[in-house]
């Protein structure tokens, strides 16, 4: 008979919380765009993230900002200028994402 092993996290699984922060269809493409292109305005992101709608980009940016992965800077100009950039928290995530890419490429190449 096999033993059951519960997640070592007690109240909330930390790994699940991390996956919630970057999960979904559009969060990683937005983060990748900001990584590749640096600080970007809304319309630049809309152009660079292929297939995303206005509504989904707006919602995704709000969620990424809420989770501390994207910084929103508003400049009080006429018209108002808003720019988005990676936070330090999301910059620390980049090596982990690169490791995931290498892991996935290894699986596709027949390794492990």
C-alpha positions in Angstrom: 0.0 0.0 0.0 1.4 3.4 -0.9 1.7 6.2 1.6 0.0 9.5 0.8 2.2 12.6 1.0 0.5 15.9 1.4 2.0 19.2 0.2 4.3 20.4 2.9 2.7 23.8 2.8 0.2 24.2 5.6 -2.4 26.8 4.9 -1.7 27.9 1.3 0.7 26.2 -1.1 3.4 28.7 -1.9 4.0 27.0 -5.3 0.3 27.3 -6.2 0.4 31.0 -5.2 3.5 31.5 -7.5 1.7 29.7 -10.4 -1.4 31.9 -9.8 0.8 35.0 -10.2 2.2 33.9 -13.6 -0.5 31.5 -14.8 -3.1 32.2 -17.5 -2.8 32.7 -21.2 -1.5 36.2 -21.3 0.8 36.9 -18.2 3.9 35.2 -19.6 3.6 36.8 -23.0 3.2 40.3 -21.4 6.2 39.6 -19.2 8.2 38.3 -22.1 7.4 41.4 -24.1 8.5 43.7 -21.3 11.7 41.6 -20.9 12.5 41.8 -24.6 11.5 45.4 -25.2 12.0 47.1 -21.8 9.6 49.8 -20.5 6.6 50.0 -22.8 3.4 52.0 -23.2 0.1 50.3 -23.4 -0.3 50.4 -27.2 3.2 49.1 -27.6 2.3 46.0 -25.5 -1.0 45.7 -27.4 1.1 45.6 -30.6 3.8 43.3 -29.3 1.7 40.7 -27.7 0.1 39.0 -30.6 -3.6 38.2 -30.3 -4.4 39.9 -27.0 -7.5 42.1 -26.8 -7.7 45.5 -25.1 -9.8 44.0 -22.3 -7.4 41.1 -21.7 -4.3 43.3 -21.8 -5.9 45.7 -19.3 -7.0 42.9 -17.0 -3.6 41.2 -17.2 -1.6 44.4 -16.5 -3.8 45.0 -13.4 -3.2 41.5 -12.1 0.5 41.7 -12.8 0.7 45.0 -11.0 -1.4 43.7 -8.1 1.0 40.7 -7.7 4.0 43.1 -7.8 5.4 41.8 -11.1 4.8 44.9 -13.2 5.3 48.6 -12.3 2.9 51.2 -13.7 4.2 54.7 -14.0 1.8 57.5 -14.8 3.1 60.8 -16.0 0.9 63.8 -15.5 1.1 65.2 -19.0 -1.5 66.1 -21.5 -2.4 63.6 -22.6 -1.5 61.4 -19.7 1.4 59.0 -20.5 1.5 55.6 -18.8 4.4 53.2 -19.0 4.8 49.6 -17.7 8.1 48.0 -16.7 9.3 44.8 -14.9 9.6 45.1 -11.2 12.6 43.7 -9.3 10.4 40.8 -8.3 9.8 39.8 -11.9 13.4 40.3 -12.8 14.3 37.7 -10.2 11.8 35.4 -12.0 13.6 35.6 -15.3 16.3 32.9 -14.6 13.6 30.6 -13.4 11.6 31.0 -16.6 14.8 30.4 -18.6 15.3 27.2 -16.7 11.7 26.2 -17.5 12.4 26.9 -21.2 15.6 24.7 -21.1 13.7 22.0 -19.2 10.9 22.0 -21.8 13.3 22.0 -24.7 15.1 19.0 -23.1 11.8 17.2 -22.9 11.0 17.9 -26.6 14.5 16.8 -27.6 14.0 13.4 -26.0 16.0 14.0 -22.8 14.9 12.9 -19.3 
